Amino acid sequence: MSGLLTKLLGGPTDAKGGLMDKLLDIIGGGIPSKAGPGVNWKTALRVSTALSCGRVLAEGISQVPFKLMLEQESGGSELARKHPLYNVLARRPNDWMTPFEFRETMMYHAIFARGGHAVINRVNGKVYELLPVMPDRIRAEQKADTTLVYWIRMQDGIEREFPRESIFRVRGPSWDGVEGMDIIDLAREALGLALATEETHARLHKNGAKAAGVISVDGKLSSENREYLKKTFIEATTGDKAYKTLVLDQGAKFSQMSMNGVDSQHLETRRFQIEEVCRAFRVFPQMVGYADKTATFASAEQFFIAHVVHSLTPWAERFEQAADRDMLTKKEVDAGYYTKLQLQGLLRGDVKSRGEFYVRMFGIGAMNPNQIRALEDMNPYDGGEKYFVPMNMADIAAIEKGINNGNQNS
């Protein structure tokens, strides 16, 4: 029985991260955390911070163009539009998904489930379509000769072996180079505490465990007088009469229930868990809507740039290098083909900053007018491919050569 379950679930039967944990994950709604709630990818997505981290990474990688490029012998590169892979990456990965949807799904699987996988359907040796595979239906196996193969559980429940060349795989950080680290498992306690504090707060409001205030009087009230006082107080302080002056007689006193230290610490814990979860996913808290009191409008742009550089760029590199490895042959790589996620658009900044950058690059001959227009989604014009430099500037080596020749002639 154990061998059958191991084959179906895929994985070792050791105590840590093995068969028992997988059974708990499937049957019990996640492996229990120290705070109580079980944690798996489904429960993790119920943590708003984890969901936001996943969305900001997946949507960031999906919203930029993903193109196949070809290096030129004269330098630079161009779009490889004539290659069959170009349309698969840029326009139609399969019959039912857009490029945005495909990359978004792959990223969600890579972030929350150790890796995103897709079967590469080739026709006459060329990539025809990419078919995503659900994470719980695929597992990797490295054989004794270090060969890597994949096992996919088909609709009939039978596993089928696929060679490495037939699978496009994008994964995050890895310890063994085969499987990606399980971020949900590594961040289990942070996610579990976030779930527990949210559940506690929800129960508090549902059960009405705290009164708005207390009315105290001298002596003992009868049941009738108690209900009358309560009804009178509610009618005098709610609806249109809220925040009006309240008059009490018979020595009655009203004490408002204010937030105590325990409540304050509870809220602080919930705020701190936002930062903890963001650390696990390597996302800046500002990107998930966390309001930092030290942030200003001047620093907002720098936060966005830091997000692109430190959060999105590593995932873009993983995506590009995985596509080069799995979908391009060695011959095509040697010929200069490579894939590129164009993140430059996310770093454009405001109009003033872009204008200053273009002026500087144009002034030193690093960019021509058509290249600048392309970055602004404008059409090129005849003659715009020429480079220009100021006439009052000259090559230092040429100037020194002229001076030396003049000294020799004299």
Secondary structure, DSSP 8 states (H G I E B T S, - for coil): -HHHHHHHH-S---SSSSHHHHHHHHHSSSEE-TTSSEESHHHHTTSHHHHHHHHHHHHHHHSS-EEEEEE-TTSSEEE-TTSHHHHHHHT-SSSS--HHHHHHHHHHHHHHSS-EEEEEEEETTEEEEEEEE-GGGEEEEE-TTS-EEEEEE-TTS-EEEEEGGGEEEE---BSSSSSB--HHHHTHHHHHHHHHHHHHHHHHHHHT-S-SEEEE-SS---HHHHHHHHHHHHHHHSGGGTTS-----TT-EEEE----HHHHHHHHHHHHHHHHHHHHHT--GGGGT---TT--HHHHHHHHHHIIIIIIHHHHHHHHHHHHHHHS-HHHHHTTEEEEE-GGGGG---HHHHHHHHHHHHHTTSS-HHHHHHHTT----TTTT-----TT---HHHHHHHHHHHHHH-
